[in-house]
Amino acid sequence: QVQLVESGGGLVQPGGSLGLSCVASGSISRLNVMGWYRQAPGKQRELVATITSGGSTNYADSIKGRFTISRDGFKNTVYLQMNTLKPEDTAVYYCNVYGRLRTGSLFDSWGQGTQVTVSS
């Protein structure tokens, strides 16, 4: 129904940068919230950042000042620019999109995840 395609994950050295993108496709009427979550080994999935259709953002304290979330409404795409990466940022990053379909029903979709590894 609504599919998310993530890209941009990979291996980067501490202090480096990496950019993630997530493209939503389907019969979408509105994307209310788009965001990124991550899950490290042995830990629960946690919020990284979200952005609403109005442009309001929310960041986890652990990444404030280092990561930037943005969106392109015309392309149904959400981005996560990650700078000054730390080893503790290593995790599988998941894209999440919440919104409404053209049928009027709500949806909450998750991407399959993309691995981000920060290591020297």
Number of C-alpha atoms within 10 A of each C-alpha: 9 15 16 22 16 22 16 16 18 14 16 18 15 17 14 14 17 19 16 21 21 27 19 23 14 12 13 19 14 16 22 15 19 27 26 26 19 22 19 16 9 6 9 9 15 14 17 24 23 25 22 18 15 9 13 10 16 16 18 14 10 11 17 12 12 13 20 19 23 20 21 11 11 6 11 18 20 25 23 22 15 20 17 15 22 19 15 12 20 20 21 18 25 24 30 21 28 17 19 17 17 11 9 11 10 16 15 13 17 20 19 14 22 20 18 22 20 21 16 9
